[in-house]
Amino acid sequence: MDNSDIFSIRPGEVNDANGQLAQLADRVRRVLDAEALNLTVEPSARDEVSQRVASTLNDVHTSFTKASDRGLRQIQDVAGNVRTHTDRVVAADEGQAV
């Protein structure tokens, strides 16, 4: 039975999409790094409320940064896995040992 019509990919298109995914992760990283100072809150006064508000907002920023770092690592992992599997499919199609 010929299985060539069951699974088919266009490696060039997959690599293009994968490159765009990696570029997206890089762009998000650059924006987050560039905006880090703008997202750091200084208390507007020395009173307890101002201190607490600034501290809470900075805690939220820290938490968001950690979560976004995990997300970016996952995007990079996906891009790496897609690249590896695409290379293996191409190698298999060309009759090379995988």
VMD Tcl script that builds the backbone (N, CA, C; Angstrom):
set m [mol new atoms 294]
animate dup $m
set s [atomselect $m all]
$s set {name element resname resid chain x y z} {
  {N N MET 1 A 0.837 -1.177 0.000}
  {CA C MET 1 A 0.000 0.000 0.000}
  {C C MET 1 A 0.882 1.241 0.000}
  {N N ASP 2 A 0.582 2.187 -0.855}
  {CA C ASP 2 A 1.332 3.430 -0.956}
  {C C ASP 2 A 0.815 4.405 0.101}
  {N N ASN 3 A 1.680 4.783 1.027}
  {CA C ASN 3 A 1.294 5.692 2.110}
  {C C ASN 3 A 1.662 7.137 1.838}
  {N N SER 4 A 2.122 7.442 0.650}
  {CA C SER 4 A 2.590 8.789 0.367}
  {C C SER 4 A 1.480 9.827 0.429}
  {N N ASP 5 A 0.228 9.419 0.261}
  {CA C ASP 5 A -0.864 10.387 0.305}
  {C C ASP 5 A -1.433 10.560 1.710}
  {N N ILE 6 A -0.943 9.802 2.683}
  {CA C ILE 6 A -1.470 9.880 4.044}
  {C C ILE 6 A -0.827 11.029 4.810}
  {N N PHE 7 A 0.460 11.164 4.710}
  {CA C PHE 7 A 1.182 12.197 5.449}
  {C C PHE 7 A 2.067 12.953 4.488}
  {N N SER 8 A 1.869 14.248 4.454}
  {CA C SER 8 A 2.651 15.053 3.530}
  {C C SER 8 A 2.932 16.410 4.162}
  {N N ILE 9 A 4.163 16.844 4.066}
  {CA C ILE 9 A 4.511 18.190 4.518}
  {C C ILE 9 A 5.343 18.860 3.438}
  {N N ARG 10 A 5.333 20.136 3.485}
  {CA C ARG 10 A 6.196 20.927 2.617}
  {C C ARG 10 A 7.272 21.520 3.526}
  {N N PRO 11 A 8.439 20.907 3.553}
  {CA C PRO 11 A 9.477 21.327 4.500}
  {C C PRO 11 A 9.798 22.817 4.429}
  {N N GLY 12 A 9.814 23.380 3.254}
  {CA C GLY 12 A 10.105 24.805 3.121}
  {C C GLY 12 A 9.079 25.661 3.842}
  {N N GLU 13 A 7.808 25.307 3.689}
  {CA C GLU 13 A 6.748 26.067 4.357}
  {C C GLU 13 A 6.795 25.864 5.871}
  {N N VAL 14 A 7.076 24.637 6.282}
  {CA C VAL 14 A 7.194 24.365 7.718}
  {C C VAL 14 A 8.360 25.147 8.298}
  {N N ASN 15 A 9.479 25.174 7.591}
  {CA C ASN 15 A 10.636 25.931 8.063}
  {C C ASN 15 A 10.355 27.427 8.102}
  {N N ASP 16 A 9.614 27.932 7.115}
  {CA C ASP 16 A 9.231 29.352 7.130}
  {C C ASP 16 A 8.366 29.669 8.341}
  {N N ALA 17 A 7.360 28.838 8.581}
  {CA C ALA 17 A 6.472 29.042 9.736}
  {C C ALA 17 A 7.263 28.929 11.030}
  {N N ASN 18 A 8.175 27.979 11.071}
  {CA C ASN 18 A 9.001 27.796 12.256}
  {C C ASN 18 A 9.899 29.009 12.487}
  {N N GLY 19 A 10.439 29.555 11.420}
  {CA C GLY 19 A 11.249 30.767 11.528}
  {C C GLY 19 A 10.437 31.942 12.044}
  {N N GLN 20 A 9.190 32.037 11.576}
  {CA C GLN 20 A 8.314 33.103 12.059}
  {C C GLN 20 A 8.007 32.928 13.539}
  {N N LEU 21 A 7.840 31.698 13.965}
  {CA C LEU 21 A 7.592 31.406 15.376}
  {C C LEU 21 A 8.792 31.829 16.222}
  {N N ALA 22 A 9.978 31.511 15.779}
  {CA C ALA 22 A 11.195 31.897 16.498}
  {C C ALA 22 A 11.342 33.420 16.515}
  {N N GLN 23 A 11.017 34.074 15.401}
  {CA C GLN 23 A 11.084 35.534 15.354}
  {C C GLN 23 A 10.080 36.172 16.310}
  {N N LEU 24 A 8.901 35.576 16.412}
  {CA C LEU 24 A 7.894 36.069 17.340}
  {C C LEU 24 A 8.420 36.006 18.770}
  {N N ALA 25 A 9.008 34.891 19.148}
  {CA C ALA 25 A 9.567 34.749 20.496}
  {C C ALA 25 A 10.655 35.790 20.738}
  {N N ASP 26 A 11.515 36.006 19.753}
  {CA C ASP 26 A 12.577 37.009 19.891}
  {C C ASP 26 A 11.999 38.413 20.026}
  {N N ARG 27 A 10.975 38.706 19.236}
  {CA C ARG 27 A 10.352 40.030 19.279}
  {C C ARG 27 A 9.680 40.276 20.630}
  {N N VAL 28 A 8.981 39.267 21.139}
  {CA C VAL 28 A 8.348 39.398 22.456}
  {C C VAL 28 A 9.421 39.636 23.517}
  {N N ARG 29 A 10.518 38.886 23.448}
  {CA C ARG 29 A 11.609 39.065 24.416}
  {C C ARG 29 A 12.165 40.482 24.368}
  {N N ARG 30 A 12.398 41.001 23.163}
  {CA C ARG 30 A 12.948 42.355 23.031}
  {C C ARG 30 A 11.991 43.394 23.604}
  {N N VAL 31 A 10.698 43.257 23.337}
  {CA C VAL 31 A 9.716 44.211 23.852}
  {C C VAL 31 A 9.667 44.155 25.377}
  {N N LEU 32 A 9.625 42.957 25.927}
  {CA C LEU 32 A 9.582 42.826 27.387}
  {C C LEU 32 A 10.839 43.408 28.029}
  {N N ASP 33 A 11.987 43.158 27.432}
  {CA C ASP 33 A 13.229 43.717 27.969}
  {C C ASP 33 A 13.241 45.239 27.864}
  {N N ALA 34 A 12.787 45.760 26.718}
  {CA C ALA 34 A 12.787 47.207 26.503}
  {C C ALA 34 A 11.806 47.920 27.433}
  {N N GLU 35 A 10.703 47.273 27.749}
  {CA C GLU 35 A 9.669 47.914 28.563}
  {C C GLU 35 A 9.811 47.641 30.059}
  {N N ALA 36 A 10.794 46.859 30.442}
  {CA C ALA 36 A 10.943 46.490 31.860}
  {C C ALA 36 A 11.039 47.727 32.758}
  {N N LEU 37 A 11.823 48.699 32.362}
  {CA C LEU 37 A 11.952 49.902 33.186}
  {C C LEU 37 A 10.642 50.687 33.249}
  {N N ASN 38 A 9.918 50.714 32.137}
  {CA C ASN 38 A 8.640 51.430 32.128}
  {C C ASN 38 A 7.586 50.732 32.977}
  {N N LEU 39 A 7.741 49.451 33.199}
  {CA C LEU 39 A 6.767 48.688 33.965}
  {C C LEU 39 A 7.136 48.568 35.443}
  {N N THR 40 A 8.252 49.154 35.811}
  {CA C THR 40 A 8.659 49.179 37.212}
  {C C THR 40 A 8.074 50.433 37.840}
  {N N VAL 41 A 7.332 50.245 38.928}
  {CA C VAL 41 A 6.595 51.344 39.558}
  {C C VAL 41 A 7.360 51.866 40.768}
  {N N GLU 42 A 7.546 53.165 40.786}
  {CA C GLU 42 A 8.115 53.838 41.950}
  {C C GLU 42 A 6.954 54.400 42.759}
  {N N PRO 43 A 7.002 54.283 44.072}
  {CA C PRO 43 A 5.916 54.847 44.882}
  {C C PRO 43 A 5.813 56.350 44.659}
  {N N SER 44 A 4.588 56.844 44.611}
  {CA C SER 44 A 4.387 58.274 44.375}
  {C C SER 44 A 4.625 59.100 45.637}
  {N N ALA 45 A 4.629 58.444 46.764}
  {CA C ALA 45 A 4.886 59.120 48.040}
  {C C ALA 45 A 5.451 58.100 49.024}
  {N N ARG 46 A 5.718 58.564 50.239}
  {CA C ARG 46 A 6.296 57.665 51.236}
  {C C ARG 46 A 5.249 57.061 52.161}
  {N N ASP 47 A 3.980 57.356 51.917}
  {CA C ASP 47 A 2.932 56.800 52.768}
  {C C ASP 47 A 2.755 55.316 52.487}
  {N N GLU 48 A 2.089 54.636 53.426}
  {CA C GLU 48 A 1.945 53.194 53.344}
  {C C GLU 48 A 1.166 52.748 52.108}
  {N N VAL 49 A 0.121 53.473 51.749}
  {CA C VAL 49 A -0.698 53.093 50.594}
  {C C VAL 49 A 0.124 53.179 49.311}
  {N N SER 50 A 0.835 54.252 49.123}
  {CA C SER 50 A 1.662 54.407 47.920}
  {C C SER 50 A 2.725 53.331 47.851}
  {N N GLN 51 A 3.333 53.037 48.984}
  {CA C GLN 51 A 4.353 51.983 49.033}
  {C C GLN 51 A 3.751 50.630 48.680}
  {N N ARG 52 A 2.574 50.353 49.255}
  {CA C ARG 52 A 1.920 49.060 49.029}
  {C C ARG 52 A 1.488 48.911 47.568}
  {N N VAL 53 A 0.927 49.968 47.000}
  {CA C VAL 53 A 0.494 49.914 45.596}
  {C C VAL 53 A 1.687 49.653 44.689}
  {N N ALA 54 A 2.774 50.378 44.895}
  {CA C ALA 54 A 3.973 50.180 44.071}
  {C C ALA 54 A 4.512 48.764 44.238}
  {N N SER 55 A 4.537 48.287 45.466}
  {CA C SER 55 A 5.034 46.940 45.728}
  {C C SER 55 A 4.160 45.895 45.040}
  {N N THR 56 A 2.854 46.064 45.133}
  {CA C THR 56 A 1.934 45.103 44.500}
  {C C THR 56 A 2.101 45.111 42.987}
  {N N LEU 57 A 2.168 46.291 42.391}
  {CA C LEU 57 A 2.341 46.368 40.935}
  {C C LEU 57 A 3.676 45.770 40.503}
  {N N ASN 58 A 4.713 45.978 41.277}
  {CA C ASN 58 A 6.009 45.386 40.949}
  {C C ASN 58 A 5.983 43.864 41.111}
  {N N ASP 59 A 5.237 43.383 42.112}
  {CA C ASP 59 A 5.078 41.933 42.263}
  {C C ASP 59 A 4.348 41.333 41.062}
  {N N VAL 60 A 3.329 42.039 40.586}
  {CA C VAL 60 A 2.594 41.571 39.403}
  {C C VAL 60 A 3.521 41.550 38.200}
  {N N HIS 61 A 4.324 42.590 38.049}
  {CA C HIS 61 A 5.276 42.642 36.931}
  {C C HIS 61 A 6.264 41.489 37.013}
  {N N THR 62 A 6.769 41.209 38.195}
  {CA C THR 62 A 7.701 40.093 38.384}
  {C C THR 62 A 7.052 38.764 38.027}
  {N N SER 63 A 5.829 38.581 38.490}
  {CA C SER 63 A 5.101 37.343 38.193}
  {C C SER 63 A 4.849 37.202 36.691}
  {N N PHE 64 A 4.446 38.308 36.052}
  {CA C PHE 64 A 4.214 38.281 34.611}
  {C C PHE 64 A 5.500 37.966 33.864}
  {N N THR 65 A 6.606 38.533 34.299}
  {CA C THR 65 A 7.895 38.288 33.650}
  {C C THR 65 A 8.273 36.814 33.733}
  {N N LYS 66 A 8.079 36.215 34.914}
  {CA C LYS 66 A 8.389 34.789 35.066}
  {C C LYS 66 A 7.502 33.940 34.164}
  {N N ALA 67 A 6.214 34.259 34.121}
  {CA C ALA 67 A 5.288 33.498 33.283}
  {C C ALA 67 A 5.622 33.666 31.801}
  {N N SER 68 A 5.932 34.887 31.395}
  {CA C SER 68 A 6.260 35.112 29.982}
  {C C SER 68 A 7.576 34.431 29.616}
  {N N ASP 69 A 8.530 34.395 30.538}
  {CA C ASP 69 A 9.789 33.678 30.281}
  {C C ASP 69 A 9.526 32.191 30.051}
  {N N ARG 70 A 8.650 31.611 30.878}
  {CA C ARG 70 A 8.299 30.194 30.688}
  {C C ARG 70 A 7.620 29.995 29.335}
  {N N GLY 71 A 6.720 30.896 28.982}
  {CA C GLY 71 A 6.032 30.795 27.698}
  {C C GLY 71 A 6.991 30.921 26.521}
  {N N LEU 72 A 7.930 31.841 26.625}
  {CA C LEU 72 A 8.909 32.009 25.544}
  {C C LEU 72 A 9.810 30.782 25.419}
  {N N ARG 73 A 10.179 30.193 26.547}
  {CA C ARG 73 A 10.972 28.959 26.480}
  {C C ARG 73 A 10.168 27.848 25.814}
  {N N GLN 74 A 8.888 27.787 26.099}
  {CA C GLN 74 A 8.055 26.764 25.460}
  {C C GLN 74 A 7.952 26.996 23.960}
  {N N ILE 75 A 7.802 28.248 23.547}
  {CA C ILE 75 A 7.755 28.556 22.112}
  {C C ILE 75 A 9.072 28.138 21.461}
  {N N GLN 76 A 10.185 28.441 22.113}
  {CA C GLN 76 A 11.485 28.070 21.560}
  {C C GLN 76 A 11.648 26.546 21.513}
  {N N ASP 77 A 11.126 25.859 22.529}
  {CA C ASP 77 A 11.167 24.390 22.518}
  {C C ASP 77 A 10.340 23.827 21.364}
  {N N VAL 78 A 9.158 24.395 21.156}
  {CA C VAL 78 A 8.305 23.948 20.050}
  {C C VAL 78 A 9.025 24.167 18.727}
  {N N ALA 79 A 9.621 25.339 18.562}
  {CA C ALA 79 A 10.339 25.635 17.322}
  {C C ALA 79 A 11.478 24.633 17.108}
  {N N GLY 80 A 12.197 24.315 18.174}
  {CA C GLY 80 A 13.281 23.342 18.061}
  {C C GLY 80 A 12.769 21.953 17.704}
  {N N ASN 81 A 11.663 21.549 18.328}
  {CA C ASN 81 A 11.085 20.244 18.025}
  {C C ASN 81 A 10.570 20.170 16.595}
  {N N VAL 82 A 9.924 21.220 16.144}
  {CA C VAL 82 A 9.419 21.239 14.769}
  {C C VAL 82 A 10.581 21.149 13.788}
  {N N ARG 83 A 11.635 21.899 14.068}
  {CA C ARG 83 A 12.813 21.872 13.187}
  {C C ARG 83 A 13.415 20.463 13.140}
  {N N THR 84 A 13.549 19.826 14.299}
  {CA C THR 84 A 14.118 18.476 14.364}
  {C C THR 84 A 13.256 17.478 13.603}
  {N N HIS 85 A 11.952 17.528 13.838}
  {CA C HIS 85 A 11.068 16.562 13.176}
  {C C HIS 85 A 10.991 16.805 11.670}
  {N N THR 86 A 11.012 18.054 11.267}
  {CA C THR 86 A 11.007 18.357 9.832}
  {C C THR 86 A 12.265 17.798 9.179}
  {N N ASP 87 A 13.399 18.009 9.841}
  {CA C ASP 87 A 14.658 17.474 9.306}
  {C C ASP 87 A 14.601 15.950 9.199}
  {N N ARG 88 A 13.986 15.303 10.195}
  {CA C ARG 88 A 13.892 13.841 10.172}
  {C C ARG 88 A 12.963 13.356 9.066}
  {N N VAL 89 A 11.864 14.073 8.844}
  {CA C VAL 89 A 10.941 13.685 7.769}
  {C C VAL 89 A 11.635 13.847 6.423}
  {N N VAL 90 A 12.364 14.928 6.247}
  {CA C VAL 90 A 13.089 15.137 4.988}
  {C C VAL 90 A 14.123 14.039 4.802}
  {N N ALA 91 A 14.845 13.709 5.868}
  {CA C ALA 91 A 15.863 12.648 5.775}
  {C C ALA 91 A 15.209 11.313 5.427}
  {N N ALA 92 A 14.058 11.023 6.037}
  {CA C ALA 92 A 13.359 9.764 5.752}
  {C C ALA 92 A 12.892 9.738 4.298}
  {N N ASP 93 A 12.382 10.875 3.822}
  {CA C ASP 93 A 11.937 10.948 2.427}
  {C C ASP 93 A 13.085 10.745 1.453}
  {N N GLU 94 A 14.282 11.161 1.868}
  {CA C GLU 94 A 15.444 11.024 1.006}
  {C C GLU 94 A 16.135 9.673 1.192}
  {N N GLY 95 A 15.530 8.821 2.047}
  {CA C GLY 95 A 16.049 7.476 2.233}
  {C C GLY 95 A 17.236 7.387 3.143}
  {N N GLN 96 A 17.482 8.432 3.916}
  {CA C GLN 96 A 18.602 8.418 4.849}
  {C C GLN 96 A 18.138 7.805 6.166}
  {N N ALA 97 A 19.087 7.251 6.903}
  {CA C ALA 97 A 18.779 6.711 8.230}
  {C C ALA 97 A 18.432 7.858 9.171}
  {N N VAL 98 A 17.385 7.638 9.958}
  {CA C VAL 98 A 16.946 8.688 10.879}
  {C C VAL 98 A 17.334 8.318 12.286}
}
mol reanalyze $m
mol bondsrecalc $m
mol representation Tube
mol addrep $m
